[in-house]
């Protein structure tokens, strides 16, 4: 990208329900930063009212400790289900392209 700032080009939208997001979020942010893509990518993690309170606390504390401007975490008070979660994440996404990473999909390596 020749050092130019093109704004947010990609929104990585991650719905979470009773899932420890820490390993995936760590790996994703490290990979984006190592490839110099961090500035043009936002990561939106949204918890769909998980019942596992311990995971919610771990996820919340981990995301907060990362202190990344382009990493957003939100917890919903009421479970919305997959379709409504995707729609809500899509509304929050500010990138030109949105990628939805579902819990059942495999992480992929970002290549040029």
C-alpha positions in Angstrom: 0.0 0.0 0.0 3.1 2.2 -0.3 2.7 3.8 3.1 -0.6 5.5 2.2 -3.5 5.4 4.6 -6.6 4.1 2.8 -8.8 4.0 5.9 -10.5 0.8 7.0 -10.6 -1.6 4.1 -11.5 -4.8 5.9 -13.8 -5.5 8.8 -13.2 -8.9 10.5 -16.5 -9.6 12.2 -16.4 -12.4 14.9 -19.6 -13.5 16.6 -18.9 -15.3 19.9 -21.0 -17.6 22.0 -19.4 -19.5 24.9 -16.0 -19.4 23.2 -12.5 -18.4 24.4 -11.5 -15.8 21.8 -8.1 -15.2 23.3 -5.9 -17.5 21.2 -7.6 -16.6 17.9 -7.6 -12.8 18.7 -3.9 -12.9 19.7 -2.9 -14.8 16.5 -5.0 -12.6 14.2 -3.7 -9.3 15.6 -0.1 -10.5 15.6 -0.4 -11.7 12.0 -2.0 -8.5 10.8 0.6 -6.4 12.5 3.5 -8.5 11.2 2.3 -8.0 7.7 1.7 -4.3 8.1 -2.1 -4.6 7.6 -3.2 -3.6 11.1 -4.0 0.1 10.2 -6.5 -0.8 7.5 -8.3 -3.7 9.3 -10.8 -3.5 12.1 -11.7 -6.5 14.2 -15.1 -6.5 15.8 -15.8 -9.2 18.3 -19.4 -9.5 19.6 -20.5 -11.8 22.4 -24.1 -13.1 21.8 -25.0 -13.2 25.5 -22.8 -16.2 26.4 -23.9 -18.2 29.3 -20.3 -19.0 30.3 -19.6 -16.0 32.5 -16.0 -17.1 33.1 -15.3 -17.0 29.4 -16.9 -13.6 29.1 -14.7 -12.2 31.8 -11.5 -13.7 30.3 -12.4 -12.4 26.9 -13.3 -8.9 28.1 -10.1 -8.6 30.2 -7.9 -9.9 27.4 -9.3 -7.6 24.8 -9.1 -4.6 27.2 -5.5 -5.4 28.0 -4.6 -5.5 24.3 -5.3 -1.8 24.0 -5.7 -1.8 20.2 -7.6 1.0 18.6 -8.9 -1.2 15.7 -10.1 -4.0 18.0 -13.6 -3.7 19.3 -15.4 -5.9 21.8 -19.1 -5.8 22.7 -21.3 -8.0 24.9 -25.0 -8.3 24.2 -27.4 -8.7 27.1 -29.8 -10.8 25.1 -29.0 -13.7 22.7 -29.8 -12.7 19.1 -28.9 -15.9 17.2 -26.6 -16.3 14.2 -28.6 -14.4 11.6 -29.3 -11.4 13.7 -25.7 -11.4 15.0 -24.4 -11.3 11.4 -26.7 -8.5 10.6 -25.7 -6.5 13.7 -22.0 -7.1 13.0 -22.5 -6.0 9.4 -24.1 -2.7 10.7 -21.1 -2.1 13.0 -18.5 -2.8 10.3 -16.8 0.3 8.8 -14.7 -1.4 6.2 -15.2 -1.6 2.5 -15.1 -5.4 2.8 -16.5 -7.5 5.7 -15.3 -10.9 6.5 -17.4 -13.0 9.0 -15.4 -15.5 10.9 -17.8 -18.0 12.4 -16.8 -20.3 15.3 -17.0 -23.4 13.1 -14.8 -22.0 10.4 -11.0 -22.5 10.4 -8.6 -19.6 10.7 -6.8 -18.8 7.5 -3.3 -17.4 6.9 -3.5 -13.9 5.3 -1.3 -13.8 2.2 -0.5 -11.0 -0.2 
